Amino acid sequence: KRARALKAYEIEGPYDKCKDWELRGSAQEYYTLIMKVSAKIAAADKTGSLGSPQFLASSFGKPPAGDDPKAWGVNATAASGGDPDACMAKLKNAVQFFSETAAAVFPDYASKPEFIEKFTKTMMTLSAYRTEIEYWKHKDARYVALAHANLNVDNAYFWRTQDGHLDCGVLDWGGFGAGCLGHKIWWYLNCSEWEQVRDNLRHFVDAFLETYQNSGGPALDGDVVEQMVKLTCLGNLMFMVAAVPDC
C-alpha cells in the first residue's frame, strides 16, 4: 500500500500489471470498476452513441460474420488450431517447465501425473477446436461489442471523489475494437492475482453484465459469459505455453 494520503481527485499510481498489492484499496474494488467502465463503452456501441456501424467498422474493424462458420476457419475434418504434433511438443516443454525447471514456484499438484495428464488432454482439445471456439464466442452479436483490448490496472488511472468513491479514466487504446465480451473480461483480469480471480470471477461477470444492460446493452446470460471467460483463459494459457522456450 502507498503511505501518503491523497487528496480528493488526486490521481493514484501509476500501477503496474501483476502487482495488485500496490493498489490503495481492495483489488475487487478496482477490478469491479474496470468492469463497469468497460461495460459502459460496450453499451455505447450497442446504442449507437459511438457512431454508425459503418463508421465504427471502418475505424476499428470488425470480426467475421457470426453466421459464417467458414469465415472463422471451422474445420470438420482436422484440428483447427494447427498441427497436433507441434502442439504436443509445446505442451511437453511447458510440462517440463512447471513440473521440473520451475517447480518451486508452482503448486505441488502441478508435478503430479494426474494433473499433467489432465492439463495435456485439455490443451490438446482446446487446440483441436480453436477456431470453432472462437466462432462460438462470436456467433451471437449480443455478446460482441466494442471494448478496450486489455484494460488491466496499468491501462487506467484512478482517483477518489470527495466522498471516497473510486473512479477512473482509461489509457492505451491500441487494439480497441469489437470482440467477444467474455474474451475482453478475461483480458482485464489476466494479470491480477489468482486468488481474487478465483473468489470474485462471477462477481466481475455480473458487475459487467448489470452495467452493460443498465447502460443500454442487451441482457446476457451470465453462465454463457463465464464460460467464454474460462475458454479465453485457456487460450491465454496456450499463448503462455508457446512462450516457455523464451523463459
C-alpha positions, 0 to 999 in steps of 0.5 A: 500500500502507498503511505501518503494520503491523497487528496480528493481527485488526486490521481493514484499510481501509476500501477503496474500489471501483476502487482495488485498489492500496490493498489490503495484499496481492495483489488475487487474494488478496482477490478469491479470498476474496470468492469463497469467502465468497460461495460459502459463503452460496450453499451455505447456501441450497442446504442449507437452513441459511438457512431454508425456501424459503418463508421465504427467498422471502418475505424476499428474493424470488425470480426467475421460474420457470426453466421459464417462458420467458414469465415472463422476457419471451422474445420470438420475434418482436422484440428483447427488450431494447427498441427497436433504434433507441434502442439504436443511438443509445446505442451511437453516443454511447458510440462517440463517447465512447471513440473521440473525447471520451475517447480518451486514456484508452482503448486505441488499438484502441478508435478503430479501425473494426474494433473499433467495428464489432465492439463495435456488432454485439455490443451490438446482439445482446446487446440483441436477446436480453436477456431470453432471456439472462437466462432462460438464466442462470436456467433451471437452479436449480443455478446460482441461489442466494442471494448478496450483490448486489455484494460488491466490496472496499468491501462487506467488511472484512478482517483477518489471523489470527495466522498471516497468513491473510486473512479477512473479514466482509461489509457492505451487504446491500441487494439480497441475494437469489437470482440467477444465480451467474455474474451475482453473480461478475461483480458482485464483480469489476466494479470491480477492475482489468482486468488481474487480471480478465483473468489470474485470471477462471477462477481466481475461477470455480473458487475459487467453484465448489470452495467452493460444492460443498465447502460443500454446493452442487451441482457446476457446470460451470465453462465454463457459469459463465464464460460467464454471467460474460462475458454479465453483463459485457456487460450491465454494459457496456450499463448503462455505455453508457446512462450516457455522456450523464451523463459 
